[in-house]
Amino acid sequence: MAVLNVNGKALNHNADPRTPLLWVLREQLGLTGTKYGCGIAQCGACTVHIDGVATRSCQVPVTSVGAKKIVTIEGLAANGTLTKVQKAWVELDVPQCGYCQSGMVMAATALLVAKPKPTDAEIDAAMTNICRCGTYQQVREAIHAAAAKA
């Protein structure tokens, strides 16, 4: 058995060392908020934080994580209280189909840690996640709303 630090808990898994982190999170640990999108780290649906860095988990072998701290979408809200990014997403009704949104929220959260008051250009540069519904304008508005709550 190997151990991962996920959402502040030590969780055991028995995955092949080459297994992408995404599949360990979803299939062995039951954390299905992180989505499979493309499998080649292009779409961002699988975005999680590894030691605070937004990372596309579909291309990260589970053995490369070691003792690093992983945070998934399930680990953002504390005691049922949504983060400012999650609140902005809800208040501005960002999602349409919602499939990509957990990755979007994770990427936006990391962006606001790095740049608490990002410009439109900084948001566009950082938010490389793909949304098939085209909610990019709503994503930008929600990031600005979350930044204003700081």
C-alpha positions in Angstrom: 0.0 0.0 0.0 1.1 3.5 -0.8 -0.1 6.7 0.9 -1.2 10.0 -0.6 -1.9 13.2 1.3 -5.2 14.3 -0.2 -7.4 17.1 1.2 -5.5 16.9 4.4 -5.9 13.2 5.0 -3.5 10.3 4.5 -5.2 8.0 2.1 -4.0 4.5 1.1 -4.0 3.2 -2.5 -2.6 0.1 -4.2 -2.3 1.5 -7.8 0.4 0.5 -10.2 3.1 3.2 -9.8 2.6 4.3 -13.4 -1.1 5.0 -12.9 -2.0 8.6 -13.5 -3.0 10.5 -10.3 -6.4 11.2 -11.9 -7.4 7.5 -11.9 -6.2 6.9 -8.4 -8.2 9.9 -7.1 -11.4 8.8 -9.0 -11.3 5.0 -8.9 -9.4 4.1 -5.8 -10.2 7.1 -3.5 -13.7 7.8 -4.8 -13.0 11.5 -5.4 -14.9 11.9 -8.6 -15.1 15.7 -8.7 -11.8 15.7 -10.7 -12.9 14.8 -14.2 -11.3 13.0 -17.2 -11.5 15.2 -20.2 -8.8 14.5 -22.8 -6.1 12.4 -21.1 -3.3 14.5 -22.6 -3.2 17.4 -20.1 -4.7 19.9 -22.6 -8.3 20.5 -21.5 -7.8 21.0 -17.7 -10.9 19.1 -16.5 -8.5 17.0 -14.3 -6.9 20.0 -12.6 -6.0 19.6 -8.9 -3.5 21.4 -6.7 -0.2 19.7 -5.9 1.6 21.6 -3.2 -0.5 24.6 -4.2 0.2 24.4 -8.0 -2.6 23.9 -10.4 -1.7 20.6 -12.1 -3.4 18.4 -14.7 -3.6 15.1 -12.9 -4.2 12.9 -16.0 -0.5 13.0 -16.9 1.0 12.8 -13.4 2.2 9.3 -12.4 1.1 8.6 -8.9 4.6 7.7 -7.8 5.8 11.2 -8.7 3.6 12.8 -6.1 5.2 11.3 -3.0 4.4 13.2 0.1 3.2 16.3 -1.7 -0.1 17.8 -0.6 -2.9 17.2 -3.1 -6.1 19.2 -3.0 -9.1 18.3 -5.1 -12.3 20.2 -5.7 -13.8 18.2 -2.8 -11.1 19.7 -0.5 -11.6 23.4 -1.3 -14.7 24.1 0.9 -13.9 24.1 4.6 -16.6 22.7 6.9 -19.3 23.2 4.2 -18.3 26.8 3.6 -17.5 27.5 0.0 -14.4 29.5 -1.0 -14.8 32.9 -2.5 -14.2 31.4 -5.9 -16.8 28.8 -5.5 -19.3 31.4 -4.2 -18.6 33.6 -7.2 -19.2 30.6 -9.5 -22.6 30.0 -7.9 -23.6 33.7 -7.6 -22.7 34.4 -11.3 -24.2 31.1 -12.5 -21.0 30.3 -14.4 -21.6 26.6 -15.3 -23.7 25.4 -18.2 -23.1 21.7 -18.5 -20.7 21.9 -15.6 -18.3 19.1 -16.7 -15.2 21.3 -16.9 -16.0 23.5 -13.9 -14.2 21.7 -11.1 -11.0 22.1 -13.2 -11.8 25.7 -13.9 -12.4 26.4 -10.2 -9.1 24.8 -9.2 -7.2 26.8 -11.9 -9.0 30.1 -10.8 -8.2 29.4 -7.2 -4.5 28.9 -7.9 -4.5 32.1 -10.1 -5.9 34.2 -7.3 -3.3 32.9 -4.9 -0.6 33.9 -7.3 -2.3 37.2 -8.5 -4.9 38.4 -6.1 -6.2 41.1 -8.5 -5.6 39.7 -12.0 -6.3 41.7 -15.1 -8.3 40.3 -18.0 -5.1 39.5 -19.8 -3.7 37.7 -16.8 -6.9 35.7 -16.4 -6.9 34.8 -20.1 -3.2 33.7 -19.9 -3.7 31.6 -16.8 -7.1 30.0 -17.6 -6.1 27.6 -20.3 -8.8 25.1 -19.4 -11.2 24.3 -22.2 -15.0 24.8 -21.8 -17.0 23.3 -24.5 -20.0 25.4 -23.5 -17.9 28.6 -24.0 -18.4 30.1 -20.5 -15.1 32.0 -20.7 -16.7 35.4 -20.2 -18.6 34.2 -17.1 -15.4 32.6 -15.8 -13.6 35.9 -16.1 -16.4 37.8 -14.4 -16.4 35.3 -11.5 -12.7 35.5 -11.1 -12.9 39.3 -10.9 -15.9 39.0 -8.4 -13.8 36.6 -6.2 -10.8 38.9 -6.3 -13.0 41.8 -5.2 -14.0 39.8 -2.1 -10.4 39.6 -0.8 
